[in-house]
Amino acid sequence: MTENNSCSELPDIQCSEPQFKIPIKQVGVQNIEVPFVLESKYGGFHSMFANVSMRTNLDQNIKGISMSRLLLTLKPYLDLPLKHKLIRKILDELQQNIGSTDSHIKFDFRFPMKKKSPKTDFSFPLFYKCSFEGQLHGKDNFKFFQGVIIQYASYCPCSAELCKDLEGKESKGFPHNQRSFANVTVETVDPHYVWLEDIIETVEGSIRTLPYPIIKREDEQEIAKIAAENPMFVEDAIRAISFALNMDGRIYDWIVRCVHEESIHTSEAIAINFKGVENGFTERFFM
């Protein structure tokens, strides 16, 4: 990328040497709001907005990088459908423009999927917090991650059993549910690829107690029935999700963090699990 001639004649302190000659692992910009285009697995394209962060490493002999050059590198790609191959291309160009050996970019966005009520089939869009993340180390070591946060309900097995005990004593009790979340990140390696819709459907298929944007009385009764048939601790939830992700041969690596926002405790129940591939995800990813 060439500089404007008039600008190149101006002094640039970033080209001077730093006082302390120490290399920097990552330096860049974050909280960049950009429009972008995302293809749907089921046809068509979504015009969306993302919050983007971009970073590179910096040599010990260079004082600073041109922050605007990061955005200028990204700008030509905003009208193209965002895919892992496009992210790799952006990172390649970023390293060339900055003169770095490592580059990183992350898109955080809200991805819409239509969700039908379980009985009445009322359809309404549900927005999932998602992310695309690319890392390029050197010229060939490229990693691509997709993340999604999925809400579900967890019907407490303890309260269910205690209610049964009360029934045997000619009394009554009411089990409780927790609003719960699974934060899932997967890594795929060429030639394999999974859609965001695949990840969402895999997780939701393993956890049947789901929320819906629109519910009528028939739906609410069905949701209560499904909950009673599927009580789960946070340990049960993360094991079910882990099993489902392991069954997808396209996914090279994965990590999951489940949080159950307890309704009768002041604390939250959490569980973290990961596939365990060499040099892959560890629990420090969620630290």
N, C-alpha and C positions, 0 to 999 in steps of 0.2 A: 504494500500500500504506500503510495508516494505522498509526501507532504506537499502542501501548497508552497510555491517558491517564495512568496513574500513572507510566509511564516517561518520558513527554514532559515531566513536571515536574522531572525530574532534570537536573542540569547535563550538558552534552555538549560537551566540549572540541573535538570534531571540527568543530563549527560556528564555532570561532574562526578568526582569520586566521593564516596561516603566517608564520614569520619571514622566509623568502625566497619572494617571490611569483614562483615559477617553475612553469609548467604541467608536469604529469606525463603522459607518453604512455600508460603503462599501469600500473595498480595493482589488486591484487585478491588472490585466494587460489588455492592449488594443492594437489595431493595430497588431493582430496576423494573419498572412496570412496562410491559411490552405486549402488543397484540401478537397473536400467532394462530396458525391453522393446524388442526389435528384431525387426522382421518379416523372415521369410526369403523369398527369391525363389521358393523351391520349396514354399511353403505353411507355415503355422504361425508361431509366434512363439518367440523365444528369451528366457528370463529370465536376465539377465546382470548383471555388475558392471563398473563403469568407474571409472577414475581421472580426475577432472575438474579442469580449471583454468578460472577465470573472471576476466576483467579488464575494466576500463573506463579511460577517460582521466579526468583530474582538473584542474579549473580552477585557475588560479594563486591565486585568492582563497580557496580552500577548503582547510582544513588536512588533512582526511582523509575517507575514506568509511566507511560502516557495512559491515564485512565480513559480518556476519550477514545483512544485507539481500540480499547476493548469493545466499546459500543459500536464503533465504526466497523469492526469485524463482524459483529452480530447483525447489523442493520440489513444487509442484502438478503438474509435468510428468513426474515420475518414473514414474507409472503408465501413461503414454501411449506408444504405439510411437514410437520416436525416428526422425524423418525430417528432411530439410533444411528443410521448411516449419515444422516444430515448433521447430527450432533458430532460425529467423528470428523466430518469435514470442517465444521466450525472450529473444533479444537486444533486440527492440523493448521488451519490458516492463522489461528490465534498465536500459535507457537512461532510461525514464520514472521508475523507482524511485530511481535514483542521481542523475538529473539530468545525465547525461553525453551526449556527442555520438558517442562511439565505444564499441563493446562487442565482446567476444571470448569465445568459449567453445570448449573442446576436450575431447572424450571419448576416452580411450585404453582399449582393451578387447581381449579375446581372443575372436575369432569362430570358432565351430566349423563345419567342413564335413566330411562323410563322405568318406573317401578309400579307393578300392578298389585292392587289389594288382593289378599289371598282368596276371597270368596266372590266379591262383587266385581272384581276386575277393573276397578277405577284406576286409570293410569295417570301418573304425574311424575315430572322429572325430579330425581334425587341427585344432589351434587356431592361428589366424593372429593375429599382433599387428596390430591395426587402429586407426584413429582416424577420428572425425568432427570437423571443425573449422569453426566459423562466425565470420565477421567482419562487423560492421555499422558502416559509416562514414557518419555523418549518418543520414538517414531512409531513403535509397533504395539506397545502395551496399552491397549484400549479396554476400558471397563465401562459397562452400561448398566445402570440400575433403574428400576421402576418402583415407585412407592405408592401405597394407597392406605388410607385410614378408613376402616369399615366399622360402622356402629351395629351392635346387636344387643339383645337382652339376655341376661343370665338369671334363670329361675333357680333359686337357692335350694340345693338338695337337703340341707339341714332343716330348713323351715318346712319343707314338704314332708319329711319324715316325722317331725315334731307335731305337725297338724294331724297326721295319721294316728299318732299316739293319743292325741286329744280326742279324736273320734272314738277310739276304743274306750275312752273314759267318759263318754257321753258329753263331750264338750266340743268346742269349735276353735279353730285358729285359721289364720290366713297367711299363706306363704308370701314371700316377698321376692321381687325382681330387682336386678341392678341394671342401670344403663351401663353398657360395656363397649369397649373399643379394641379393635385389633389393628395395630400399626404394622404393616407388612411391607418388606422391601425384598425384591428378587433381582438376581443377576442372570442375564442370558448371554450366551456366547454364540457367535455366528457358526453355523447357518441357522441356529434356532432363534425363535422370537415368539413372545407371547403378547397378546393385546392386553390393555388395561382391563377390558371387559372380561377376559379370561381369568385374570387374577381375582377380580371382584366376585365373579360367579363361582370360582373354586372355593373361596373362603366362605361365601354365603351359603354354598351348598353343603359345607361341613358344619355350619352353625345354623340351624333351622329357625331359631327364635329371633326373628328380624323385625325391625320397625318399618312402617309404611307411611308415606306422606298423607294418604287419604284412607280412612277406615270408617265403615258403617258398623252397625251393631253385629251383623252377621260376621264381618271381618274380625271384630274384637273377640267374639266368642271363639272363632277359629284360632286366633292368636293365643288365647288363654288355653285352649285345648293342646296346641302344639307345645306351649311352655310346660304344661303339666307332664307331657310325654318326654320332655327333653331337659330335665334339671341338670345343671352343670356348675361345678366350681371353675375357677380360673384355670386350674390344672387340666380339667376336662376339655375346656375350650381350646387351649393352646395345643393339646395333644391331637385333637381332631383336625385343627388347621395344619399342624405339622405333617400329619399323615397325608392329608390331601395334597399339600405342596410336594411332598416326596413322590407322589404318584405321577406327577407331571414331568415326563422325561425331558421336556424342553427347558426346564429351569435348572441352571447350573448350581446356583446357591441361593439361599433365602435366610431371612431372619424375621422373627415375629415378636412383638411386644403386646401382650394383652393386659388391659386395665379394666377391672370391675369396680365401678364407683358404688361402694357399699351403701345400702339404704338404712342399715341399723347399726353400722359401725362408723366411727369417726375417721377411720383410715380407708385407703383404697387397697384392693388386692391386685397384685401384679405378677406376671410371669413372662419370662423371656426364653426363647428357644431359637436355635439356629441349626443349619444342616450339618456343619462341622467339616467342610472341605478344607484342605490345606491352604493356608494363607487367605482364607475366606472371612466371612462375617464372624465377629465375636460379640459378646455382650457389651463391649466398650462402644459399639456403634450407637447404643442408646444412652450412653453416659451423659 
